[in-house]
Amino acid sequence: MRKTGFVSLWLGVSPSLETLEEYVHQKYSDDGDIIVSPFMNDFSLPSYDEDFLEVDFLEEKCRSLAELLTGFSYDETLINNFNKDFESRVEKDANSIVLIYNYLAKPKPYKPQQNQSVQLQFIGSSVYQ
């Protein structure tokens, strides 16, 4: 749900940036209706403002939140907050990162999802300002 000042984080594995972007981006019908993305479907998410969506893909997998989050908006704050609150939730090496700003996600179930070749895990939500 939309919530100013919060950011929600998913980590996982994808074969490429293009595959990851295809997985998360919403599409629209000719009438302007949202076509739910596989990401939205897997995590039972309502629509979100894609202007507040950031995704990245790393060539080398890693488990370090500092490495995964470096370069994103508010990265120092994100690294501190997510390391403190959610470091134990990072179960596997990741090369794919999804952040939605001004969004407090509470997807269910809290387990890795699988859709085609993208596997993401919801890590948590934190303040970023």
Order of alpha helices (4+ residues) and beta strands (2+ residues): beta-alpha-beta-beta-alpha-beta-alpha-alpha-beta-beta-beta
